Amino acid sequence: MSGEAESRVAGFRFAPLPRPTDPKVLVGFDTNDDAGVYLLSPEMALVQTVDFLRLSSTIHLRSGRLAAANSLSDVYAMGGKPVSALSIVGFPEKGDPEILEQIIRGGLSKMVEAKCSVIGGHSISQR
């Protein structure tokens, strides 16, 4: 989808923010794509994406797989090959750790299936 990137936060617009001027940025947020592309060399570009989903399913393993598949899909849509990924997760502070384990296990299984190594990430507890 081309055109000015719009935020999913009501009333927020990216228009007044500065844009990258680096000519190696091949796809930035001006195109409203789910991934960005940065030229590393004449033969290679880096595709980067991040997804954050609100998972409400009671089938937690499937929820994790869905979140991972979403990110993988963004890379494939840009013609990329996923080789590494970072994981982000927000989880209720008093949530059941077994549920979190199932969500992460599901995501990791999808990444293993895609031969994509999860090499780190970040988590945050939600109140």
C-alpha positions as CSV (number, residue, x, y, z in Angstrom):
1,M,0.0,0.0,0.0
2,S,1.5,3.3,-1.0
3,G,0.8,6.8,0.3
4,E,1.4,8.5,3.5
5,A,1.9,6.2,6.4
6,E,-0.8,6.4,9.0
7,S,-0.6,5.4,12.6
8,R,-3.1,3.0,14.2
9,V,-3.3,5.4,17.2
10,A,-6.2,7.7,16.7
11,G,-5.3,11.2,15.7
12,F,-1.5,10.6,15.3
13,R,0.0,11.4,11.9
14,F,3.6,10.7,10.8
15,A,3.5,13.6,8.3
16,P,5.2,16.2,10.5
17,L,8.0,13.9,11.6
18,P,11.4,14.0,9.8
19,R,12.1,11.4,7.1
20,P,15.2,9.4,6.6
21,T,17.5,11.0,4.0
22,D,19.9,8.0,3.7
23,P,19.7,6.9,0.1
24,K,20.3,3.3,1.2
25,V,16.8,3.3,2.8
26,L,14.9,1.6,-0.1
27,V,11.6,1.2,1.7
28,G,10.8,3.4,4.7
29,F,7.6,4.3,6.5
30,D,6.4,6.6,3.7
31,T,5.2,3.6,1.8
32,N,3.1,2.2,4.7
33,D,4.6,-1.2,4.3
34,D,4.9,-3.6,7.2
35,A,8.7,-3.9,6.7
36,G,11.6,-1.6,5.9
37,V,14.4,-2.4,3.5
38,Y,17.9,-1.0,3.8
39,L,20.6,-1.5,1.1
40,L,23.8,-3.2,2.6
41,S,25.6,-3.6,-0.7
42,P,24.7,-3.7,-4.4
43,E,23.8,-7.4,-4.0
44,M,22.2,-7.4,-0.6
45,A,19.5,-5.6,1.4
46,L,18.3,-6.0,4.9
47,V,14.6,-6.4,5.5
48,Q,13.4,-5.4,9.0
49,T,10.0,-5.7,10.6
50,V,8.4,-5.8,14.0
51,D,4.9,-7.0,14.9
52,F,2.9,-6.8,18.1
53,L,-0.4,-8.6,18.3
54,R,-3.0,-8.7,21.0
55,L,-3.4,-12.4,21.5
56,S,-6.8,-13.3,23.0
57,S,-7.0,-16.9,21.9
58,T,-7.3,-19.6,24.5
59,I,-5.1,-21.8,22.3
60,H,-1.8,-20.2,23.3
61,L,0.5,-22.3,21.2
62,R,-1.4,-21.3,18.1
63,S,-1.3,-17.7,19.2
64,G,2.5,-17.7,19.3
65,R,2.7,-19.4,15.9
66,L,0.3,-16.8,14.5
67,A,2.4,-13.9,15.8
68,A,5.6,-15.4,14.4
69,A,4.0,-16.2,11.0
70,N,2.9,-12.5,10.8
71,S,6.4,-11.3,11.1
72,L,7.8,-13.9,8.7
73,S,5.1,-13.0,6.2
74,D,6.2,-9.3,6.3
75,V,9.8,-10.4,5.3
76,Y,8.6,-12.7,2.6
77,A,6.3,-10.0,1.2
78,M,9.4,-7.8,0.7
79,G,11.2,-10.6,-1.2
80,G,13.4,-11.4,1.8
81,K,14.6,-14.5,3.4
82,P,14.3,-14.6,7.2
83,V,17.5,-15.7,8.9
84,S,17.3,-14.1,12.3
85,A,14.7,-12.5,14.5
86,L,14.1,-10.8,17.8
87,S,11.2,-11.6,20.0
88,I,9.0,-9.0,21.8
89,V,6.3,-9.9,24.3
90,G,4.1,-8.1,26.7
91,F,2.4,-10.3,29.3
92,P,0.2,-9.6,32.4
93,E,2.3,-9.2,35.5
94,K,0.1,-11.7,37.3
95,G,-0.4,-14.0,34.3
96,D,0.1,-17.7,34.3
97,P,3.8,-18.4,33.3
98,E,2.7,-21.6,31.7
99,I,0.5,-19.6,29.2
100,L,3.5,-17.4,28.4
101,E,5.6,-20.4,27.8
102,Q,3.1,-21.9,25.4
103,I,2.9,-18.6,23.5
104,I,6.7,-18.3,23.2
105,R,7.0,-22.1,22.4
106,G,4.5,-21.6,19.5
107,G,6.4,-18.6,18.1
108,L,9.7,-20.5,18.3
109,S,8.3,-23.5,16.6
110,K,7.2,-21.4,13.6
111,M,10.6,-19.7,13.5
112,V,12.4,-23.2,13.5
113,E,10.1,-24.3,10.7
114,A,11.2,-21.2,8.7
115,K,14.9,-21.9,9.6
116,C,15.0,-18.5,11.2
117,S,17.0,-18.1,14.4
118,V,15.5,-16.2,17.3
119,I,18.6,-14.5,18.8
120,G,17.2,-12.3,21.6
121,G,14.4,-9.9,22.3
122,H,12.6,-8.0,25.0
123,S,9.7,-8.6,27.4
124,I,7.6,-6.3,29.4
125,S,5.1,-7.0,32.1
126,Q,1.7,-5.4,31.8
127,R,-0.4,-4.3,34.8
